[in-house]
Amino acid sequence: MMKLNLITFASSLATRESIFTDHHELLDAIKEKYDVRYIFPEELDSATPEDATMVLVGSGGVEEMVKANIDRLPPYIVLIADGLKNSLAASLEILSWMRLNDRHGRVLHGPTSFIMQGIDDYAAASEAVARLHGKRVGVIGKPSGWLIASNVDYAAMRERWGIEMVDVPLDEVVQGYEAIGDDEVQEIADEFISKAVGVKEPSRDEVVKAMRLYRSVKGIVERYRLDAFTLNCFDLIPTTRTTGCVALALLNQEGIPAGCEGDEQTLLTMLAVQAATSEMTFMANPSKILDNAAHEMVFAHCTIAPAMTDRYIVRDHYESLSGVAVEGVFDPMDMTVVKCGGRAMERFFISRARLLECTDNPNMCRTQLHLRLDEPLDYFLERSIGNHHVIVRGNHVERLTAVFRQLSALSN
């Protein structure tokens, strides 16, 4: 049973016994799912409690009490109010004061089932954020020159997300590639081809070269103990005469978030989404808006984990017309589009989307998803967080919103 800390505020007119009696419907529901620890203001110390922690507003008249203890509450404050004893009114006043003072949070209020769903989302989000601590994230080669807004502050990521950013020279990939013989990757090359529903441009020899690069990058992941990495794949093409699309696709499939072009912000988004959902992700370009009013657009890129798709075709890389890429094909389904960014990863965008079809435009990257988003597309044209965005199968909007709200609060 997951642990849950409830920092409990009530007016001086209430006793602890009356708090449990007055709010028994909600508290009984919470107790059925969580190992609850109630913490009262006098028991707070300077450190935020471990495990998921939320604030139970037990009555009105607690506004000054919460204000006095604000620095001992979590960075993102979830105020739980069932509406009894003026708890909702007090929560709204507290939330308004928090916003005036640049503190992040929200009120959970409504039917018990709605409150419980919110508690579940924020408790799971707390676990996901905790799972990021101690992760080692590799930047293999410098970010591509055109990514002028996609890097992060390494020290800030260490301090706020608990992540260690590790620079790895691109030369190590090339050295590893040159040391691996064709005979060492014949079997995995044949397996990759046999599982595809088709092969268009690449020869078998090209697939073998792509698999040598995969083995080289995987060796670096193991040697540097990386939990995720982004690769400056374009700079590898002149020296290895192949592309990194297959290496990234297969490592994503193996549970190592792997991003393209040295894009640090998108990679960290992929890592956070994996921590929250345990799902593989697809890093893609917003490539073309098809219908602004209907929120329909195409996202495309040349690498995707084969296991994330319903089927895949072996292609060459779109921009260079060389190497090996993956054209993933999906049946219509719900998906989620997400991006977290900014120098301290303080901004985020999330939208549910419906995959309508996979297109085959010769002037776009190989995997092409025609999506209808819930959110208006003005975001992309007015305040987009960089270029690349992350797509995950299924509707994870509430869970990911809870995660990125907490991460955003850590960044301020």
C-alpha positions as CSV (number, residue, x, y, z in Angstrom):
1,M,0.0,0.0,0.0
2,M,1.4,3.4,-1.0
3,K,2.3,5.9,1.7
4,L,0.5,9.3,1.8
5,N,1.3,12.2,4.1
6,L,-1.6,14.5,4.8
7,I,-0.5,17.7,6.4
8,T,-3.7,18.6,8.3
9,F,-4.9,22.1,9.1
10,A,-8.0,23.0,11.1
11,S,-9.1,25.9,13.2
12,S,-8.5,26.1,16.9
13,L,-12.2,25.4,17.4
14,A,-11.7,21.9,16.0
15,T,-10.3,18.9,17.8
16,R,-8.4,16.1,16.1
17,E,-11.2,13.8,16.8
18,S,-13.7,16.1,15.2
19,I,-11.6,16.4,12.1
20,F,-11.8,12.6,11.5
21,T,-15.5,12.6,12.4
22,D,-16.5,15.5,10.2
23,H,-14.6,14.3,7.1
24,H,-15.1,10.6,7.6
25,E,-16.5,9.9,4.1
26,L,-13.4,11.2,2.3
27,L,-10.9,10.1,4.9
28,D,-12.3,6.5,4.9
29,A,-12.0,6.4,1.1
30,I,-8.4,7.6,1.3
31,K,-7.6,5.0,4.1
32,E,-8.8,2.2,1.9
33,K,-6.1,2.9,-0.7
34,Y,-3.2,4.5,1.2
35,D,-1.1,4.1,4.3
36,V,-1.9,7.5,5.7
37,R,0.2,9.5,8.0
38,Y,-1.5,12.7,9.4
39,I,0.9,15.5,10.2
40,F,-0.3,18.5,12.1
41,P,1.4,22.0,11.9
42,E,3.2,21.6,15.2
43,E,4.8,18.4,13.9
44,L,6.2,20.0,10.8
45,D,10.0,20.5,10.6
46,S,12.1,22.3,8.1
47,A,12.3,19.3,5.7
48,T,9.4,18.4,3.4
49,P,8.2,14.9,4.3
50,E,9.2,12.0,2.1
51,D,6.6,10.1,0.0
52,A,3.6,11.7,-1.5
53,T,2.5,14.7,0.6
54,M,-0.7,16.8,0.3
55,V,-2.5,19.3,2.5
56,L,-5.9,18.4,4.1
57,V,-7.9,21.6,4.7
58,G,-10.1,20.5,7.7
59,S,-12.0,23.8,8.2
60,G,-12.1,27.5,7.5
61,G,-10.0,29.9,9.4
62,V,-6.7,28.2,8.6
63,E,-5.5,30.7,6.0
64,E,-2.9,32.4,8.3
65,M,-1.8,29.0,9.6
66,V,-1.0,27.7,6.1
67,K,0.7,31.0,5.2
68,A,3.0,30.7,8.3
69,N,4.0,27.2,7.3
70,I,4.3,27.7,3.5
71,D,8.0,27.1,3.4
72,R,7.6,23.7,5.1
73,L,5.1,22.5,2.5
74,P,5.9,20.7,-0.8
75,P,7.0,22.9,-3.8
76,Y,3.7,21.9,-5.5
77,I,0.8,22.1,-2.9
78,V,-2.3,20.0,-3.4
79,L,-5.1,21.4,-1.2
80,I,-7.7,18.7,-0.5
81,A,-11.1,20.1,0.5
82,D,-14.4,18.2,0.7
83,G,-16.4,21.4,1.2
84,L,-17.4,20.7,4.8
85,K,-16.6,23.2,7.6
86,N,-15.9,25.9,5.1
87,S,-12.9,24.0,3.8
88,L,-13.4,24.9,0.2
89,A,-13.7,28.7,0.9
90,A,-10.5,28.5,2.9
91,S,-8.7,26.6,0.2
92,L,-9.7,29.1,-2.5
93,E,-8.3,32.0,-0.4
94,I,-5.1,30.0,0.2
95,L,-4.7,29.2,-3.5
96,S,-5.2,32.9,-4.4
97,W,-2.5,33.9,-1.9
98,M,-0.2,31.3,-3.2
99,R,-0.5,32.5,-6.8
100,L,0.2,36.1,-5.6
101,N,3.4,34.8,-4.1
102,D,4.6,32.6,-6.9
103,R,3.7,29.3,-5.2
104,H,2.3,26.5,-7.3
105,G,-0.6,24.3,-6.4
106,R,-4.3,23.5,-6.9
107,V,-7.4,22.6,-5.0
108,L,-8.9,19.1,-5.2
109,H,-12.6,19.4,-4.6
110,G,-15.7,17.7,-5.9
111,P,-17.4,14.3,-5.4
112,T,-15.3,11.8,-3.4
113,S,-14.6,9.8,-6.6
114,F,-13.2,13.0,-8.3
115,I,-11.0,13.9,-5.3
116,M,-9.7,10.3,-5.1
117,Q,-8.8,10.3,-8.8
118,G,-6.9,13.5,-8.2
119,I,-5.1,12.1,-5.2
120,D,-4.2,9.0,-7.2
121,D,-2.8,11.1,-10.0
122,Y,-0.7,13.4,-7.8
123,A,0.5,10.5,-5.6
124,A,1.6,8.6,-8.7
125,A,3.2,11.8,-10.0
126,S,5.2,12.1,-6.8
127,E,6.5,8.6,-7.3
128,A,7.4,9.4,-10.9
129,V,9.3,12.5,-9.9
130,A,11.1,10.6,-7.2
131,R,12.2,8.0,-9.8
132,L,14.0,10.7,-11.7
133,H,16.4,11.3,-8.8
134,G,19.8,9.7,-9.5
135,K,19.3,9.2,-13.2
136,R,22.3,9.6,-15.4
137,V,21.5,11.3,-18.8
138,G,24.0,11.3,-21.6
139,V,24.6,14.0,-24.2
140,I,26.6,12.2,-26.9
141,G,28.2,14.8,-29.0
142,K,27.1,18.5,-28.8
143,P,23.5,19.4,-29.6
144,S,23.0,20.1,-33.3
145,G,23.6,23.7,-34.3
146,W,20.0,24.4,-35.3
147,L,18.7,23.6,-31.8
148,I,19.2,27.1,-30.5
149,A,16.5,26.8,-27.7
150,S,16.7,23.2,-26.6
151,N,19.6,22.9,-24.1
152,V,19.3,22.9,-20.4
153,D,21.3,24.1,-17.4
154,Y,23.2,21.0,-16.1
155,A,23.5,22.4,-12.5
156,A,19.8,23.3,-12.4
157,M,18.8,19.8,-13.5
158,R,21.0,18.3,-10.8
159,E,19.6,20.5,-8.1
160,R,16.0,20.4,-9.1
161,W,15.3,17.1,-10.8
162,G,18.2,15.2,-9.2
163,I,19.5,14.2,-12.6
164,E,23.2,14.0,-13.6
165,M,23.9,15.2,-17.1
166,V,26.9,13.5,-18.7
167,D,28.8,14.7,-21.8
168,V,30.2,11.9,-24.0
169,P,32.5,12.6,-26.9
170,L,31.1,11.6,-30.3
171,D,34.5,10.1,-31.2
172,E,33.8,7.3,-28.9
173,V,30.8,6.2,-31.0
174,V,32.9,6.3,-34.1
175,Q,35.7,4.2,-32.5
176,G,33.2,1.7,-31.2
177,Y,31.5,1.4,-34.6
178,E,34.8,0.8,-36.4
179,A,35.8,-1.9,-33.9
180,I,32.6,-3.9,-34.5
181,G,32.7,-6.4,-37.4
182,D,29.8,-7.1,-39.8
183,D,29.8,-10.7,-38.6
184,E,28.9,-9.6,-35.0
185,V,25.6,-8.1,-36.0
186,Q,24.4,-10.4,-38.8
187,E,21.8,-12.1,-36.6
188,I,20.2,-8.9,-35.2
189,A,20.2,-7.4,-38.7
190,D,18.3,-10.4,-40.1
191,E,15.8,-10.3,-37.1
192,F,15.1,-6.6,-37.7
193,I,14.4,-7.2,-41.4
194,S,12.3,-10.2,-40.8
195,K,10.0,-8.5,-38.3
196,A,9.3,-5.6,-40.7
197,V,6.3,-5.7,-43.0
198,G,8.5,-4.3,-45.8
199,V,11.9,-3.0,-46.8
200,K,12.0,-0.1,-49.3
201,E,15.3,1.7,-50.0
202,P,18.1,0.1,-47.8
203,S,20.1,-2.9,-48.7
204,R,20.9,-5.6,-46.2
205,D,24.5,-4.2,-46.0
206,E,23.1,-0.9,-45.0
207,V,21.1,-2.6,-42.2
208,V,24.2,-4.3,-41.0
209,K,26.1,-1.0,-40.8
210,A,23.2,0.5,-38.8
211,M,23.4,-2.4,-36.4
212,R,27.1,-1.9,-35.9
213,L,26.3,1.7,-34.8
214,Y,23.5,0.4,-32.5
215,R,26.0,-1.9,-30.8
216,S,28.5,0.9,-30.4
217,V,26.0,3.3,-28.9
218,K,24.7,0.5,-26.6
219,G,28.2,-0.1,-25.4
220,I,28.5,3.6,-24.5
221,V,25.2,3.4,-22.6
222,E,26.6,0.5,-20.6
223,R,30.0,2.0,-20.0
224,Y,28.7,5.3,-18.8
225,R,25.8,3.7,-16.9
226,L,23.3,6.0,-18.7
227,D,19.6,5.8,-18.0
228,A,18.8,7.9,-21.1
229,F,20.7,9.7,-23.8
230,T,20.5,12.1,-26.8
231,L,22.8,11.6,-29.8
232,N,24.1,14.2,-32.3
233,C,23.2,11.8,-35.0
234,F,23.7,14.1,-38.0
235,D,27.4,14.5,-37.2
236,L,27.9,10.8,-37.4
237,I,26.8,10.4,-41.0
238,P,30.0,11.6,-42.7
239,T,32.3,9.4,-40.5
240,T,30.2,6.2,-40.2
241,R,28.4,6.5,-43.5
242,T,25.2,5.4,-41.8
243,T,22.5,7.0,-39.6
244,G,21.6,6.6,-35.9
245,C,17.9,6.0,-36.4
246,V,18.0,2.3,-35.8
247,A,20.3,2.6,-32.8
248,L,17.8,5.1,-31.2
249,A,14.8,3.0,-32.1
250,L,16.1,-0.2,-30.6
251,L,17.4,1.4,-27.4
252,N,14.1,3.1,-26.9
253,Q,12.5,-0.3,-27.3
254,E,14.9,-1.7,-24.6
255,G,13.7,0.9,-22.1
256,I,16.5,3.5,-22.6
257,P,14.9,6.8,-23.7
258,A,17.0,7.9,-26.7
259,G,16.6,11.2,-28.4
260,C,17.8,12.7,-31.7
261,E,20.1,15.6,-32.6
262,G,21.4,16.3,-29.0
263,D,18.0,17.8,-28.0
264,E,18.3,17.8,-24.2
265,Q,14.9,19.2,-23.3
266,T,13.0,16.7,-25.4
267,L,15.1,13.8,-24.0
268,L,14.3,14.9,-20.5
269,T,10.6,15.0,-21.5
270,M,10.8,11.5,-22.8
271,L,12.5,10.3,-19.5
272,A,9.8,12.0,-17.4
273,V,7.0,10.5,-19.5
274,Q,8.5,7.0,-19.2
275,A,8.8,7.5,-15.4
276,A,5.1,8.4,-15.2
277,T,3.6,6.0,-17.7
278,S,6.1,3.1,-18.2
279,E,5.4,3.6,-21.9
280,M,7.8,4.1,-24.9
281,T,7.8,7.5,-26.5
282,F,8.2,8.9,-30.0
283,M,10.2,12.2,-30.5
284,A,8.9,14.0,-33.5
285,N,8.8,17.2,-35.5
286,P,5.5,19.2,-35.8
287,S,5.7,19.0,-39.6
288,K,2.5,20.4,-41.0
289,I,-0.8,21.9,-39.8
290,L,-3.6,20.5,-41.9
291,D,-6.6,22.2,-40.3
292,N,-6.2,24.9,-37.7
293,A,-9.9,24.9,-36.7
294,A,-10.1,21.1,-36.3
295,H,-6.6,21.0,-34.5
296,E,-5.2,18.6,-37.0
297,M,-1.5,18.3,-37.8
298,V,1.2,15.9,-38.8
299,F,4.1,14.9,-36.6
300,A,7.0,13.1,-38.2
301,H,10.5,11.7,-37.6
302,C,12.7,8.9,-38.9
303,T,13.1,6.8,-35.8
304,I,10.6,5.1,-33.6
305,A,10.8,2.0,-31.4
306,P,9.4,-0.9,-33.5
307,A,7.6,-2.3,-30.4
308,M,5.7,1.0,-30.1
309,T,4.2,0.6,-33.5
310,D,1.6,-1.8,-34.9
311,R,3.9,-2.6,-37.7
312,Y,7.0,-1.0,-39.3
313,I,8.8,-0.6,-42.7
314,V,12.5,-0.4,-43.1
315,R,13.3,2.9,-44.9
316,D,16.3,5.2,-45.5
317,H,16.8,8.4,-43.6
318,Y,14.7,11.2,-45.1
319,E,17.1,14.2,-45.0
320,S,20.3,12.4,-46.1
321,L,18.6,9.7,-48.3
322,S,21.1,7.3,-46.7
323,G,21.4,4.8,-43.9
324,V,18.4,3.1,-42.3
325,A,15.3,4.6,-40.7
326,V,12.0,3.3,-39.4
327,E,8.6,4.0,-40.8
328,G,6.2,3.2,-38.0
329,V,2.6,2.4,-38.8
330,F,-0.3,2.6,-36.3
331,D,-4.0,1.9,-36.4
332,P,-6.2,4.8,-35.2
333,M,-5.9,5.3,-31.4
334,D,-5.7,7.8,-28.6
335,M,-2.3,9.4,-28.0
336,T,-0.9,12.2,-25.9
337,V,1.4,15.0,-27.1
338,V,3.7,16.5,-24.5
339,K,6.7,18.8,-24.2
340,C,8.5,20.2,-21.2
341,G,11.2,22.9,-21.7
342,G,12.8,26.1,-20.8
343,R,16.2,26.6,-19.4
344,A,15.1,25.1,-16.1
345,M,12.4,22.9,-17.6
346,E,9.8,25.2,-16.1
347,R,7.3,25.2,-19.0
348,F,5.1,22.3,-20.4
349,F,2.4,21.6,-22.9
350,I,0.1,18.5,-22.9
351,S,-2.8,17.5,-25.1
352,R,-4.8,14.4,-25.7
353,A,-4.8,13.6,-29.4
354,R,-6.6,11.1,-31.8
355,L,-4.4,9.4,-34.4
356,L,-6.5,9.5,-37.6
357,E,-4.0,7.9,-40.0
358,C,-0.4,7.4,-40.8
359,T,0.5,9.4,-43.9
360,D,3.2,8.7,-46.5
361,N,4.3,12.1,-47.7
362,P,7.6,11.9,-49.6
363,N,8.6,15.3,-48.3
364,M,8.5,14.5,-44.6
365,C,10.4,12.2,-42.2
366,R,9.5,8.5,-42.4
367,T,7.1,7.9,-39.5
368,Q,4.2,10.3,-40.0
369,L,1.2,10.7,-37.6
370,H,-1.8,12.7,-38.6
371,L,-3.3,13.7,-35.2
372,R,-6.3,15.7,-34.1
373,L,-5.4,17.4,-30.8
374,D,-7.8,18.5,-28.1
375,E,-5.7,21.7,-27.5
376,P,-5.8,24.6,-30.0
377,L,-2.8,24.7,-32.4
378,D,-2.2,28.4,-31.6
379,Y,0.3,27.0,-29.0
380,F,2.6,25.8,-31.8
381,L,2.5,29.1,-33.7
382,E,2.7,31.5,-30.7
383,R,4.4,29.9,-27.7
384,S,5.8,26.5,-28.8
385,I,8.4,25.0,-26.5
386,G,11.0,24.4,-29.1
387,N,10.6,22.1,-32.1
388,H,10.5,18.5,-31.1
389,H,7.6,17.1,-29.2
390,V,7.0,13.8,-27.5
391,I,4.1,11.4,-28.4
392,V,3.0,8.5,-26.2
393,R,0.3,5.9,-26.9
394,G,-2.9,6.3,-24.8
395,N,-4.5,9.2,-23.0
396,H,-2.2,10.2,-20.1
397,V,-3.2,13.8,-19.8
398,E,-4.2,13.9,-16.1
399,R,-1.2,11.9,-14.9
400,L,1.3,13.8,-17.0
401,T,-0.2,17.1,-16.0
402,A,0.3,16.1,-12.4
403,V,3.9,15.1,-13.0
404,F,4.9,18.3,-15.0
405,R,3.2,20.6,-12.5
406,Q,5.4,19.1,-9.8
407,L,8.5,19.3,-11.9
408,S,7.7,22.9,-12.9
409,A,7.3,23.8,-9.3
410,L,10.8,22.5,-8.6
411,S,12.1,24.7,-11.4
412,N,11.1,28.0,-9.8
